Amino acid sequence: MTLLISLTIAVIFGSGAYLLLKRDLIRVITGMILLGNAANLFIMAAGLRQGSAPIVPSDRDLSDPLVQAMTLTAIVISFGVATLVLSVVYRVYDSHHSVDLRRLGSAEAVQASLDDQLSPKERGARAEAEESTESEPATDGAVGRVRP
Amino acid sequence: MTIALPLVILWFGALIVALLDGTRKPVGYFSVIVLAGALAATSVLGVDVYRNGTREMAIGGWDPGVGIALRVDLLGIVFAVVSLVVLLTALWFEVSRDVKARIFPALVLFMGLGLTGLFFTGDAFNFYVFFEISMVAAYVMASYGETPRQLRAALIFIVVNLLGSVLFLVGIAAIYHNTGWLDMKRVATQMPLLHENPAILTATIVFVAFSIKLGLFPFHFWLPAVYTGTRPAVAAILSGALANIGTYGLIRFGADIFPRELQAGAPILIALGAISIVYGGIQAIARHTPNEVLAYSAIGQVGYILIALSIGGEAGYAAAIVYAVVNALNKALLFLAASLRGWIAGAAFAIGAFSVAGVPPAGGFFGKMAVFQTSLDDNQPWIVALVFVGGALSFVYMFQLYRARFWVNEEADEATTRGALGPVVVIALAIVTIGVFPEPLLALAQQASALLPERAP
């Protein structure tokens, strides 16, 4: 039984880690959710082995209620965070018109080279402009759309 | 006074502010006042803890040992006060400029709640819950501003840190499985009875989880992208307040629960710290934009904390605490000041730069000196040399940045609003005060580390 549970957790965790390394953001999120669930299973599997179950009266054979409470809390947290991440992914899709990490990476690279090419004075001036208008330079948003 | 008071203030304050429109000035200043109230309550509690020793309380009126414990000792209080100070200055800074999103003040309060709860809790699983509260606030905060770049930064931040959280959760499950306890004090007493292998494995998982939060060398890759993309107030919060989770976690779990494993792993940890210092310093010199330089500087600075912690003993832990406190204030000051213009901001930035480089009269001098002293006592001359090299590197990159930021286009002064200078000046004065009167902080760190278990000879 222990082996079976360990293998299940290992497979779920492995799949999650594999998906996490994908370029498609939806797969990355799926991978994160799988990782979270692997952790939840791990907590269940980590149920009490030392001492007696933390419940009164503990004279009968009881399963450990504490791991279940912990897993429940962890499920709620990972559920909430998953929702949050999906909304961030949607915002990224909204502004870049893509959920491909290569696209996002090239947008970042263009941004970085913009930062580097500017002389200190221009950079200062642009920083001022960014501060005052709070708008990203036009190139940044457009890159994801125009460039392959 | 009940020890839950700061938590109660922050919780209700955050709930109220979350319902209001945070972009309006009165709401912004109301949240500043709530945060200041929580800071005052924490400080009063701190004085009480300093005089009468560790305070404990079981939530919900359960017997001690059955109910989940809130346990406030000096270590937790020191970190809670510093984190709240950083949050307060960053929020004040942002409110006096202009809050861009209605949820921002509430997020800062929620993060304050998460951090304070995490420093106050005596229960490993509650530690995780509070940790997630502050992390979720940070996830939303990282995308604050909502430009494409900030969204990308937020995405990286969430994915990497969520992985860290999952690892930490696994670590806690492993602790529970191995010891049968979640109460940190009991766990600490059970740990030495454990066989070495599971203990080392658990300690490693927890170490990796906190290192990801902290941005130590092999786990640092997310940090520059995130800090470069976000707004100054958010960068100040992430590096000055949220990173305290990593430092506190390493000290609490490392020194308190896994002292044996910490000692066994010390050579590796010292090597990682050394690489962090050199790598962060050299990368920072090669960068141009302020946030990028400061991000790599942050990677370098945590190296000192790790080294002090791994050398260990009362002096080592005290050095780690002093360094962590000063470093949090430095980072908050530098991120905020670098976004302003004019001679006052320049002077404040220079104080922060001196502090990072470890030049008196700034507070950083005593942080560096504590690490220096510890490595001398431990008879490790090459660490002394390393601290010196790290200081020299930080001197170079901080003044490169100072020159690029404050010596060119002096004429562009109008962007600085007077109100935004207030928090920057206050935190700069705090750093100078620590530099001129270091005794209270040193004594506090000394006492806090005396509560941690002695390391085996």
Interface residues (C-beta under 8 A of the other chain):
Chain A: L20 L25 V28 M32 L35 G36 A38 A39 F42 I43 A46 G47 L48 R49 Q50 G51 L66 V67 M70 T73 A74 I77 G80 V81 L84 V85 V88 V89 R91 V92 S95 H96 L104 A107 E108 Q111 D115 D116 P120 K121 R123 G124 A125 A127 E128 E131 S132 E134 S135 E136 D140 G141 G144
Chain B: K100 F125 Y128 V129 E132 V136 Y139 V140 S143 G145 E146 T147 P148 R149 L151 R152 A154 L155 I158 V159 L162 L163 V166 L169 V170 A173 A174 Y176 H177 N178 T179 G180 L182 A225 H288 T289 S339 R341 A404 R405 V408 N409 A412 A415
